[in-house]
Amino acid sequence: MEFWIFALNNPEICHFYAAQADNTSLYYVLCIEECLEDFTFEKRKVMHLRDKCLLLIDHYLVPIFCQLPLKGYLIALTEAFCESDIHKALLKLVFFYNAPEGIRDLGALNEAQEKCLNNIYKEYHSTGDDLQIPIIRSLLVNLFLLSTETNYNAPLKAGHLLTHALQFTDLVNECAFQERKKSFYAHKIGVTETTLIKALQVIFNRTFKEILIYKTLIEAMKMLVFTDKSITQIAHELNYDTSNFNKLVLKWKGMSPKDLRVNYRKLAEHVEYNY
């Protein structure tokens, strides 16, 4: 049904992950119930590790988290699991941007979120009937609405700003590494640059520059950690010269691309990943 739940200690996660033809088409929700090891401060900070929290994670981080001694579970779903265009829109909005490390921390689980997650888990593992899928969909929508700051209220559902923001998500996912000018995206969407900036601020509470940088840094991290491509080659693939790429990573990540590669590879030790 295009929806899966795995306990974090379940080895089937790795088989599931390896079997996906295109991991980027999946959305991942990580619910950490308990950290079973006293992690270093740096690892806690980088991976947002703590008890009772909810994380949205980029697909390339799944193997790393599944190697860590954590109690909890991973939810994976595809856009096809959504019932309506409104639900697909919400999914895009919630998952559109993560922080530059590929993790969006939704904070400590509150009572309403925990109840919703428990109900999803119970329904998924029930014997199932004709109502199972609609119930899970409904609970999932409720979880996203409880867990995001996205201004997805009733007036915005039919608003032009939401439409423009959703058009932007499709464009930036396709063109972020080739085009970095606001004028390009505004022209493609058919709006002024002022309207585009307003849409991104209202819907995502992010600037145009921040969103493009986040996308670039996540892609850079995938290549730095999981490939042996040179830093110069990675910079060129992301449409940067080497000097500006080094400055970008240093400014936003607090370390050089070389140091980032070393530090994150330590986190990813023993993880098999073909990027």
Secondary structure, DSSP 8 states (H G I E B T S, - for coil): --EEEEETT-THHHHHHHH-S-GGGEEEEEEEEEE-S---HHHHHHHT--SSEEEEE-GGGHHHHHHS-EEEEEEEEEGGG-SSHHHHHHHHHHHS---TTSEEEEEE--HHHHHHHHHHHHHHTS---TTHHHHHHHHHHHHHHHH------HHHHT-HHHHHHHHHHHHHHHHTTT---HHHHHHHHTS-HHHHHHHHHHHHS--HHHHHHHHHHHHHHHHHHH----HHHHHHHTT--HHHHHHHHHHHHSS-HHHHHHHHHHHTTT-----
